[in-house]
């Protein structure tokens, strides 16, 4: 379901279940969490999440699973917990995660994209959250991420209508940060830019963004991290390069 390719400093994680339009079964969420645990140890500069085959991102949860879960409350709770653990792990990775989205991004696929830091939509991207059409709810933690990203008004419109939005509409409502003809090309260019920056800084900034998004405006943890960054090897190395460039004969 998920294929990992390491090309330091960028890691690429692809959804590879084309016969089901990358719909994620329950076992897929457990697999995702295992892969993310591995990545948390490897610590690439940036992770790019994309579809193995062009023209499709993720059709959502596997409908076969949903049918089987209809009469089994314990199994539903297990699936919710497995899915939540994987998405929380994705959101908490200590490095930036970019989603390159082309084709269908529905239901749980939107939840997957919401757990990333930056979303890049291709021309053919389509976004929809269809539970209202199915007669079920949407996990509250995913609703919370949606509201946090696009606001309660746009979230209400998207959830209540259950209609698809194209890449232009998604960009206008703030569901994606970039819309480009080729999501793959734009996301790779963005990943390369991000990968050129200091990994320690990005981990600190990602944590700070998460705290701010949760409503925390002051943080002793981040104050201490800010002070510690000035004693880091990365800061010393990058300042040395900067001084060398500005020294006589060193250019700018």
C-alpha positions in Angstrom: 0.0 0.0 0.0 2.8 2.4 0.9 6.2 2.4 -0.8 9.1 4.3 0.7 12.0 5.6 -1.3 14.9 7.3 0.4 16.8 9.9 -1.7 18.6 12.0 1.0 17.8 14.6 2.0 14.2 14.0 0.6 12.2 10.9 1.4 9.3 10.0 -0.9 6.3 7.9 0.3 3.9 6.8 -2.3 0.4 5.3 -2.1 0.4 2.2 -4.3 -2.9 0.5 -4.6 -4.0 1.6 -8.1 -6.7 -1.1 -8.5 -8.6 0.6 -5.6 -7.7 4.2 -6.5 -5.4 4.2 -3.4 -8.4 3.6 -1.1 -6.8 2.8 2.3 -8.0 -0.4 4.1 -7.7 -0.8 7.8 -4.4 -2.7 7.4 -3.1 0.2 5.4 -3.3 2.6 8.3 -1.3 0.2 10.5 1.3 -0.1 7.7 1.5 3.7 7.4 2.2 4.1 11.1 5.0 1.5 10.9 6.6 3.3 7.9 6.3 6.7 9.7 8.0 5.2 12.8 10.9 4.2 10.6 11.1 7.7 9.0 11.1 9.3 12.5 14.3 7.4 13.2 15.9 8.1 9.7 15.0 11.8 10.0 15.1 13.0 6.3 15.0 16.8 5.8 11.6 16.5 4.2 9.0 13.9 3.3 7.0 14.0 0.0 3.7 12.1 0.0 2.3 11.2 -3.4 0.6 8.6 -5.5 2.7 5.9 -7.2 0.5 6.3 -10.3 -0.3 9.7 -11.7 -3.9 11.0 -11.8 -5.1 9.6 -8.4 -4.2 10.5 -4.8 -6.5 8.6 -2.5 -10.2 7.7 -2.9 -10.6 7.5 0.9 -11.3 4.6 3.2 -11.9 1.2 1.6 -15.7 0.9 1.1 -15.5 -2.8 1.7 -14.2 -2.1 5.2 -17.0 0.3 5.9 -19.6 -2.3 4.9 -18.0 -4.8 7.2 -17.8 -2.3 10.1 -21.5 -1.4 9.9 -22.5 -4.1 12.5 -19.4 -4.3 14.5 -18.8 -1.5 17.1 -15.6 -3.0 18.4 -14.1 -3.3 14.9 -15.1 0.4 14.2 -13.4 1.5 17.4 -10.2 -0.4 16.4 -10.2 1.1 12.9 -10.8 4.6 14.3 -7.9 4.1 16.7 -5.6 2.7 14.0 -6.4 5.5 11.6 -6.0 8.2 14.3 -2.6 6.8 15.4 -1.3 6.9 11.8 -2.5 10.4 11.1 -1.3 11.8 14.4 2.1 10.2 13.7 2.2 11.8 10.3 1.3 15.2 11.8 3.9 14.9 14.5 6.9 14.0 12.4 9.8 16.3 13.3 10.3 17.5 9.7 8.1 19.0 7.0 5.7 16.8 5.0 4.5 17.8 1.6 1.5 16.2 -0.1 1.5 16.2 -3.9 -2.2 15.7 -4.8 -3.5 14.9 -8.3 -6.8 13.2 -9.1 -9.3 12.1 -6.4 -8.7 13.1 -2.8 -11.8 12.0 -1.0 -12.8 11.3 2.6 -9.9 9.7 4.4 -7.7 11.0 1.6 -8.5 14.5 2.7 -7.7 13.5 6.3 -4.4 12.2 5.1 -3.6 15.5 3.3 -4.7 17.5 6.3 -2.1 15.8 8.5 0.6 17.1 6.1 2.3 20.5 6.5 1.9 21.8 2.9 -0.5 20.6 0.2 0.3 21.0 -3.5 -2.6 20.3 -5.9 -2.3 19.4 -9.6 -4.7 20.6 -12.3 -6.7 17.4 -12.1 -7.0 17.3 -8.3 -10.5 17.0 -6.8 -11.4 17.2 -3.2 -14.5 15.9 -1.4 -15.6 14.7 2.1 -18.7 12.5 1.4 -19.9 11.2 4.8 -23.1 13.3 4.6 -24.0 11.4 1.5 -23.3 8.1 3.2 -25.2 8.8 6.4 -22.2 8.6 8.7 -20.0 11.1 10.5 -16.4 12.2 10.0 -13.8 11.6 12.7 -13.8 14.6 15.0 -10.0 15.0 15.0 -10.2 15.3 11.2 -12.9 17.9 11.4 -10.8 19.8 13.9 -7.8 19.8 11.4 -10.2 20.9 8.6 -11.6 23.8 10.6 -8.1 24.8 11.7 -7.0 24.9 8.1 -9.9 26.5 6.3 -12.1 28.0 9.0 -15.5 26.8 10.3 -17.5 28.4 7.5 -15.7 26.8 4.6 -15.5 23.5 6.6 -19.2 23.6 7.1 -19.8 24.2 3.3 -17.5 21.3 2.4 -18.9 18.9 4.9 -22.6 19.7 4.5 -22.6 19.7 0.7 -20.3 16.7 0.2 -19.6 18.0 -3.3 -16.2 18.0 -5.0 -13.9 21.0 -5.3 -11.3 21.5 -8.0 -7.7 22.7 -7.4 -8.6 26.3 -8.1 -11.5 26.2 -5.6 -9.3 24.4 -3.0 -6.6 27.0 -3.3 -9.1 29.8 -2.9 -10.6 28.3 0.3 -7.2 27.5 1.8 -7.5 23.7 1.6 -4.2 23.7 -0.4 -1.3 26.1 -0.3 -0.2 25.7 -4.0 -2.0 24.8 -7.2 0.1 23.9 -10.2 -0.4 22.1 -13.5 1.9 19.3 -12.2 1.6 18.6 -8.5 4.6 16.3 -8.7 7.0 18.8 -10.3 5.9 21.7 -8.0 6.0 19.5 -4.9 9.5 18.2 -5.8 10.8 21.8 -6.4 9.3 22.8 -3.0 10.9 19.8 -1.3 14.3 20.6 -2.8 14.0 24.2 -1.5 13.0 23.1 2.0 15.7 20.4 2.1 18.4 23.1 1.7 17.5 24.5 5.1 18.7 23.4 8.6 16.9 20.3 9.9 17.1 21.5 13.5 15.5 24.8 12.6 12.7 23.1 10.7 12.0 20.7 13.6 11.8 23.7 16.0 9.6 25.7 13.6 7.3 22.8 13.0 6.8 22.4 16.7 6.2 26.1 17.1 3.6 26.1 14.3 1.8 23.2 15.9 1.7 25.0 19.3 0.5 28.2 17.7 -2.2 26.3 15.8 -3.4 24.9 19.1 -3.8 28.3 20.5 -0.5 28.5 22.5 1.0 32.0 22.1 3.8 31.6 24.7 5.9 28.5 25.4 8.8 27.9 27.7 9.6 24.8 25.6 10.1 26.9 22.5 11.9 29.7 24.3 14.4 27.1 25.5 14.7 25.6 22.0 15.3 29.1 20.5 18.1 29.7 22.9 19.6 26.3 22.4 19.6 26.8 18.6 22.4 29.4 18.9 24.7 26.8 20.4 23.9 24.2 17.7 26.5 22.9 15.2 24.1 23.8 12.3 24.1 27.4 13.3 27.9 27.5 13.7 28.4 25.8 10.3 25.9 28.1 8.5 27.3 31.2 10.0 30.8 30.2 9.0 29.6 29.8 5.4 27.9 33.2 5.5 31.0 34.9 6.9 33.1 33.2 4.2 30.9 34.6 1.5 31.1 38.1 2.9 34.8 38.1 3.6 37.2 39.9 1.2 37.4 37.8 -2.0 34.5 35.7 -0.8 31.8 37.4 -2.8 28.6 38.5 -1.1 
